[in-house]
Amino acid sequence: MSRTLTDHKSIQEWAEKRGARPACVKGTGGGKDPGMIRLDFEGYSGEDSLSPISWEEWFRKFDESDLALVVEEAGGHAPNFNKLVRRG
């Protein structure tokens, strides 16, 4: 079952429950713009392509880009599937 999240607290709780941290894709931003944002899950291959950023930076870009986070919820366990999509 999937659900769509836009509330900052719900997103941060979902991510932290799964060991994920806010990140941006290296080489996609400039200045104060982090560029493309992602969630970086511990133990996955993000270390070569992602840079850590603060939750504040991540949510600023999330809101500026009018994004929502689609997450997968399966009975009893916490899968990591997530996708950033445009709201609407």
N, C-alpha and C positions, 0 to 999 in steps of 0.2 A: 504494500500500500504506500502511495506517495502522498506528500503534502507539500504545500507551498508556504514558505516562511518569508516575512518581511520585517517582523519585529526584531529589533537588535538583540534584545535579551534572549529571545528564543533561539536565534541563530547562534549566538555565542555559547549558550548552554548545549545545544545540539553538537556543535563542533568540539567543545572541550570535553564532553562526555566520550568522544571518540579519539581524543588525543590530537585534534587538529588545531593548527594555529593560522592566523591571518598571514597572507603572503601576496606578493605581486610577481608577475612574470618578468624576469630579468630582461632589461633592454627595451621595455615597452613604455616606460614613463619618461618624465623629464621634469626637473625642478621639483615642485611640490606635488606633481601628479604622479601617483604610483603606477599608472598604466593599467594593465589588465590584472584584476585581482583573482585570487584563487584561495582555497583552503589547503594547507599543507599538512598531510597526515604523516605522523611519525612512522618511520620504517618504510616509506614508499619512495619513489624515485624523484621527488621534488628538489632535492638538495642541489642538483646541477642547474636547474632551470628556474627556481623560485628564490626570492629574497624575503626574509621576514619583515613585516611591517606591524604597526600597532593596530589594535582593534579600532581606535579612533580614525586612523587613516583609511582602514578597510571600509568602515561604515560610511565615511564621507564619500568615497568613490562609489560605493554601493548605492547610496541615495542619489548622488549626482547623475549616475547612469540609469536611474529608475529601474533597478534590478530587483529580482526576487530569487530566493534560493529554493529549488525543488529538491526535496530529500526523500529517501526511501526508508520506510519504517516496516520492519518485518517482525512478526510475533516473537517476542522474547529476546531477540538479539539486536545489536546495533550496527547495521551495515553502514558503510561509508559513502554509498552512492549519493552524489549531489551534483546539481547542475545550476549554474547561474543563468537566468533567463530575464527577458524584459517583462516588466509588469504589464498587466493589461489583459 
